[in-house]
Amino acid sequence: MNKRALLLSTLALFCLTSGALAQTWPAKPIRLVVPYPPGGLIDNMARLLAPRLSQELGQPVVIDNKPGAGGNVGAAEAARAAADGYTLLMASPPLTISPALYSALPYKPEQIAPIALLGRVPNVLIVKAGGTGSVTQLIDKARAQPGRLNYASNGNGTSLHLSAELFKSSTGTFITHIPYRGAAAGITAVLAGEVDMMFDNLPSAIGQIQAGTVRALAVTTTQRSKALPEVPTLAEAGVPEFDVSAWFGFAAPAGLPPAVLTRLEQALEKVSKVPEIATAMQRQGAEPAYLDSKAMATFMTGDATKWKRVAAYAKISLD
């Protein structure tokens, strides 16, 4: 057999195999690794999306919580799995943040490949009710008193910590970081006047904002949140090109068969268009934002570049 005939034969076999795989997959339940304990934002989104994805695929999608090390334990669990479509990962910001903070991870970033992004959740800049009235006033105060103002976070290396460091680098300010054990403790510190400001996930802070006990100065996404339409974006408030969110989506061990990847993309796109899903997301402060695997890869590359720059600027390392 000459080379041309061999190539045509190989291509024909690949097409037949891919077509057969697309028809037979999935033939058993699918495990969805969630790298956090039950009850948080990413876990809630997984439990919202999994039943509908099960309907689309015709097989159960079983949630497997693997918390630890800021999401790295679950990511490593997924990275070690076979790339056959039967192990998926609930993807979130640690996939793009952790490589900037650790010189060594329990997995290699290239071992995990994106499938689809489903939504984004803004962070929100909050101060005590009756405190600073605007982002501009906050920046002016911070510039006039370098190091005098402070901010709370839910711990070193978290997206809330890095959001504040991005704010500092974008505004040329020096504001002292005070890490707390969780976002709830940070908000309590804002309420008590122990700290001057905090970036928090919108779902965590919205109750206090609506109750009037804290003031929302701005959200961190490029579009205003439908949950707080009167609150400007940071870009509108004078910090250009500021764009941070607690995004979520699906990923898998790298090397998924193309037919399986296509099937998952199509199924997740259908899930994203279900009105009840969109409404449930918005009730929790999330905005539906479907991206396919290629667009999600581009988004994640940009996110990773941003956090690498911020980590270097702030000299943050968790090794």
Secondary structure, 3 states (H helix, E strand, C coil): CCHHHHHHHHHHHHHHHHHHHHHHCCCCCEEEEECCCCCCHHHHHHHHHHHHHHHHHCCCEEEEECCCHHHHHHHHHHHCCCCCCCEEEEECCHHHHHHHHCCCCCCCHHHEEEEEEEEECEEEEEEECCCCCCHHHHHHHHHHCCCCCEEEECCCCCHHHHHHHHHHHHHCCCCEEEECCCHHHHHHHHHHCCCCEEEEEHHHHHHHHHHCCEEEEEECCCCCCCCCCCCCECCCCCCCCCCCECCEEEEEECCCCHHHHHHHHHHHHHHHCCHHHHHHHHHCCCEEEEECHHHHHHHHHHHHHHHHHHHHHHCCCCC
